[in-house]
Amino acid sequence: MASSDGMLIAADTGEVRPDVLAAMAAAALGLGRSTSEEVGLGSLREVVTRCRDGHIVVYAVGERALLVVLGDEGLDVANLHLRSRPVVERLEAIVQREGVSAG
């Protein structure tokens, strides 16, 4: 999890450098937000990057934070989206209460 400006909040990434992932995910989310505003399809919910060996899913946690989920090639992305929505909403409430700074 990171703030929308790419500052790491919490991580469990194994061999991936969490500070670098936080910054890159924030950039991806920012580009996704700009694109969603340009095309007028409503507020951005997530950005999915599909790679040869897996997926990187960046969820918008309100305007102040983001959640990154890394999954292998067997990840059921549709199921992840269904199961993640309540988690993202709960995280958004915590972020608002705790006052994580917006980027």
WOWO-V471341 format. One record per run of one state. SS is the DSSP state (@ for helix, = for strand, . for the rest). FROM is the first residue (numbers start at 1). TO is the last residue. If there is no record, write none. Layout:
# WOWO-V471341
{{SS;FROM;TO} {SS;FROM;TO}}
This chain:
# WOWO-V471341
{{.;1;1} {=;2;3} {.;4;7} {=;8;8} {.;9;17} {@;18;39} {.;40;45} {=;46;51} {.;52;53} {=;54;61} {.;62;64} {=;65;72} {.;73;76} {@;77;98} {.;99;103}}
